[in-house]
């Protein structure tokens, strides 16, 4: 039997409806942004059920939806104008340097793709593992951010399923982190729902760049050729699957971690991260002296003094680390691991963030996924705090969230809000096939986790 494939029906480029004055100037990148040049684009998307009238309307439903998505995107790009630009580099030979920035002049704009797939919502959501076809719901597959010199910095792909619509967004990670990504997605949705009745948004992005004291706005990298700082990472064979944690199980998990840690300060997310760290370490069957690290993607906006607004558009991200041996991690209880992560989180403050940036400025480095990827550790990415299910495009609340190929490796765990809200959490876990079977038979893990129930 032939596996259905995604067919691209049309491609176009969307310009901002009007060019703001600021878009005529270079948009400079900060150290946090430049460090992402060799990472992948951010690829997340939402799966919606077609409304009942879509079948009766035939092609009219999709034609109308596509037109509204394009026009609202054009308006959104007035506010988020760097997403319509391209990267540019100015090189000097002596001393060797590359100044990478965003140029919004003369760019064709953001890319917009309409695609079709002869599969149903159930075909996507019912299998135990995320089907590999989901990677085809996103443009810029395997692209690294440096490719934004020739590729669009933002690409939207709308995939028309038998009974649903998937809206996938690929955004260049040099322009923003997860906080910025979902800020854009939410404001685009807000404009869509306003149906052209308002040109303003409730949370205008802040593009005034933040640089450490005495630095910026121009920061050059000490390279003249991209091969010196760009690499292509190919993930090992992975299985991807979701685990669900209800509001009740999260509360129970947090209470257990705090009781065992003899404190009341450990958060839900720290408790969950400790649970996952222990479960994956058990699944890997590591030798007791093997060093293992749990990294938590931390938003530094609120940690800086003075703090940056949550509407600051850019990367303000740092992976906070808890490190121990596999033996130590599993000999102690859940509370011990959660307490270690809690201490790492509270010690990551304005002073530490600035020291890390100063060290980067002394010796600029571009983050390489291949070096960051460690088969003995794990990375907790994304955040259940992001308003993902608030993004609506005339089809009601999304049924599910899925992601593309980007930035995945063994031990990458992405945290999303659960569909029912209220503090529930969905985990998207990436592990090699031989390891993925283990969490389901892990007693500690399954005391709190369950498999998502698909309703549509």
N, C-alpha and C positions, 0 to 999 in steps of 0.2 A: 504494500500500500504506500502511495506517495505521500510524504509529509507536506502539508500545505506550506506555501511560502508567502512572505509579505511582498506585495506588488506595489511599487511606487507609481502612482497615477500622475501626479503633478508636483512640480517644485517651483517655488517663486521666492523672491526676496522682499522683505517688508521694511520700508523706511519709516522713521518717525514721521508722524503727520506734519510736524513743523520742527525746524531745527532750533533748539535753544541756543542762546548766544554762547554759553559755556562750551558747547560741543565743538566750537571752532578752534579751541585751544587744545594742546596735548593733554591727555589724561595720564598723569604719572602714576607709577606703581610703587607701593611701599615694600619694605623688606619681606613682610608676610606674603605679599602678592607675588613678588619675584621668586620666592622660594618654591612656588608651585609650578614653575614653567615646565617641569618634566613629568608632572602628575597628569592624570586623565581629567577630562571634563567631568562635571557633576551630571549624572544621568538619573533622574527620578521621574515618575509619571503616575497618573491616576487613571483607573479603569471605571468607566461609567456604564450604567445600563441605558440602552435607548428607551425613550418614553414610548408608551403604547401606540401613540399616533404615528410613530416613525415608519412603521410597516405600511400603513395606509398611504402615507405621503410619498412613498417611493423615494426617488432621488432628491425630492424637494427638501426633505429634512436635512440631509448631509450638505446640500448646496447652501442652504440657509445658515447652518451651523458654521461651515467653513468661512463664509463671508463675514459673519459676526466675529469669529475668532481672529480673522485677519485685521478687521477694522479696529477691534479693541486692542490688538497687539500693537498696531501702528500708534494708537494713542498712548499705550503703556510705554512705548519706546521714547516718547517725548520726555517722560519723567526719568526713564532708565537709559538715557541716550548712549552711554558707553557700550551697551550690549549690541548696538547697531554698528560699531566700529570694527577695526582690525588692529592687530598688533603691528608695530613698526620697530625697527632697530637702527640706531645710529652707532657705527663702529669707529673706533680709533685704534691705530696700531701701536703707538708709543706714547703713554703706556697702553697696554692691551685693555680695551674696555668695550662693553656693549651696553648701550642705553636702550632698554626695551620699554615702550610706552604704548598707549592706545591712541590711535588716530581715527577720529570720527568723520574726517573730510573725504569725500569721494568713495566711501565704502558702499557696496550694494545693499547693505543692511543685514537684518536677521533672516535666516533661512526658514521657509515654511514648506513642509512636505505633507501631501495627502497620500495615504497608502491604504490598501485593502488586504484583508486576510479572511479566508474562508474557515474561520473557527469561531466557537462560541465562548461566552464568558466562562461557562463550566469547563471547557477545554483548558482554559488558562488557570483557573483557580482550584479545580478539583484534584489534580495530581498531587501526590505527597511532596515532590520536589517542584521548584519553579521550572516550568518547561523552558528549554533553551531558546525557543522561538521568541520569548520576551525580549531577548537582546536585540532582536530586529525591530523592536518598537522605538528604537532610538537612533538618531543620526550620529555621525562622528564616532562610529564604533572604533575603539582602540586609539583614538586621536589623543595626543598629548597637548597640553595647553599652548606650547610653543607653535603648534600648527595653526594657531589663530592668526598667524601672519598671512596665511592664504585661505583659511577656512573661516566661516562665520563664527563669531564669539557666542552667538545664541542660535540654536536650531530647534524648532518645534516640529514634531512629527505627530500627525493625527492619523491613527490607524482605525479603519472602519471594519468592525467585526460583524458577524451575523446579527447579534443581538446587543452589541455594545460598542463603545468608542473608547479608545485609549489615547490620552493626550500625554505624550512623552516630551520632556524638555532636556536638552543638552546645553549646559552653560559652562563657558570657560572658567575654570577654577581660579585663574589669576585675577579675575574680576571680583570674585566674592566667595564666601564660605556658605555653609548650609543656612545660616541666619539670613544672609543676603539673598540666597537662592529662593527661599520660601517667602521672603519679603516681596520679591518680584512676582512670584507666582500668585500670591494673595492679592497684590494690587492689580495685576492683569485681570484676575477673576472679578474684582470689585468694579473695574471699568466695564467689563463684559456685562455684568448684571445691571449697570446703570444705563446701558443701551444708548450711549451717546448723550445722555442728559446731563452729564457733568464731565468737565475736563480735569477736575482736581482729584487727588487721591487722599485718603485719610492719613496715610503715613508716607509723606514725601521722602525719598531716599536722600541721605546726606552724602555728598560726593567730595566735600572738603577733605583732602587727604590728611591722615594722621601720621606724623613721623616722630621718631625719638628726638628729644631736645638737641638742637644744633645740627640736625640732618635734614635732607630733603630740600625741595621736592624732587631733585634729580639725583637718583642713585644708580650708578653703573655697576655692572658685573665685570669681574676681572678676566673676561674671555673675549676672543675675537671670532671663534667659530662655534657653531651650535653643538658640534660633536663633543666639545669639551664639557658641556653641562646638560645635554639632552640624551636620554636613553629610552629604549622601548621595552616595556615590561610585559611579558606574556605570563599570565597566571597558570599555575599547574591545573590539572583537571580537578574541578570542584563540583560538589553538589551544593545546591542552595535550597534552603527550606525555612519556613516560618514556624515560630513557636509563639503562643499567646499567653499573656499573663493578665488575669482579671484584676480588677480593683482589689478584690478580697485577697487574692493570693499575693499581690504586691504588699498589701498591709501586713499580712502574716509573715512574709519574708523579711520585711523591714524590722518587725518586732523581734524576730528570731535573731537577726544580725546584731541588733542593739543589746538584746539580753546577753548574748554570748560575748559581745565586745565590752560588756559592763559599762554602757554609755547610753545616751538617748540622742546622740548627735549624728549618727550614720543615716544618710539619706536613702530613699527608695532606690535611686539609680546606683549608688555605691553598693548597696546590698545585692542588687540584681547583677551588677558587674562582677562582684565576688563569686556569686553562684555560678555564673557562666565560666569564669576563669577556672574555677575548681573542676567543673564538669568537663571542659575541653581538655584540661591537663590530665584528668583521669583517662579520657578517651584516647589520648595520644600515648599513654603508657610510657611516659618518659622516665629515664633513670633518675634516682632521687637527687643527684648532684647537678642535674641540668638546670641552668638559669632560665627562668620564665618571667615575662613581663606582661602586665595588663596596662594598656594605654587607653586613656579616656580623652576623647576630643573635647577640649574645653574652650568655651567662648570667653575671650579675655576682655570684652567690652566693659563689663561691670567690675573687672579686677583692676583696671587702670585707675590712677588717681591724678586728675579728675577722670571719672568714668566716661566712656564713649556711649553715645546713644545707641539703642538697639536698631535704629534706622541708619546707622553708619553703614555705607555700602562698601564692602571690601572684605579682605581676610583679616580676622582678628582671632586666630585659632592657634592653640598649642596642645600637643598630646601630653597630658599629665601621666606620670608613670608610677606604678607600684612594681617592685622587683623582688623576687626571692627565688629559692630553689623549688623544684617540683616536690621534693620530699617535705620541705618545711610547709609548703602550701597545703599539702594533703594530710600532714600529721596534725595540723591545727584545725580548728573548726571554722565555720563560715564567718563568724563574728571577727575572728583574728584577721582574715583576709580583707573583710569589709573595713575594719579599723585601719589597716594599712593604707587602703585606697583613700579613706576619709582624711588621714593625716597628710597624704600627698596633695589632696585637693586644697585643704586649708592653708598649706604652706606655699601654694602657688598664688602669689599676690603681686601687687604693682612692682615691688622691688625685684622680684624674681623675673617677672615678664620683661622689665627694662634691662636687666643684666643679660638675659638671653638674647635680646635684640642687639645690645652693645657687642656681644660676642660675635653675632652674625655680621655686624657691620665691620668688625675687625677682620673677619675671614668669611666673606659671603659664600653661601653654599646653596645649590639648588637641590631640593629634596628628590631623591631617586626611590621609586617604589621598590625596585629590586633590592636596595640596601635596607629599606625600612621593613620590608617583608622578612619575618623571622618565623620559621616553622614551629618554634617552641612557645611563641607568645600570641597575644590576641589584641585586637584593636576594637574598642567600642566607639563606633562612629554615629553620625546623625544625632537626633535628639527627639525624645517623645514630647518635648515642649513646643516643637514647631507646629504651627497650625496648618497641617496638611489637608485635613478633611474639610476645612473651611473654603477650599478652592472649588467653586461650583461654576459650571458653564451651561446652565439651562437644562441640565439633566438630573438635577437633584444631587444629593451627596454621593461621592464616589464610593464604590463597593470595596476597593482595595488599592493599595499602593504597591508599585513594583519598581525595580531599578535595573539599569543596564549592566554592561560588562565592566564599566569603569571602576578603577581603584579597589579591585577585589583580589583577595589572596587567602590562603589558609589561615583561619582565625579572624577574619574580618566579620564583625557582627554589627549590623546597623539597627538602631533603635527607633521605632516609629510609635506614634500614639496608636492605641488600639482603636478599632473602628467604632466601638460603642462609647469611646471617650471616658471622661470621669477619672482619668489617671491610669487606665489600663494601658498595656504596652505590648506591641508586637516586635519580636526580634527576627531579623533576617540573618541567618547564620550561614557562613561559607566554610566548608570543610572538605578535605579529600573524601572520595567515596568510602574508603575503608574506615574512616573515623566517624563519619556522619551517623552511622547506625547506633553508636554508643550513647549519645544523650538520651535517646528514647528508653534505654534500659538502665539509665542512671537514676537510682532511687531518689537521691537528694534533689536532682534537677526536676524530675517529673512530679515531685511532691507539690511543686509550685507551677509548673508549665503545663499547658495543654495544646493540642493542635487546633488551629483556627477553625471555627465553624463557618462555612460559606453560606451566606444567605443572599439570594437575589430573586 
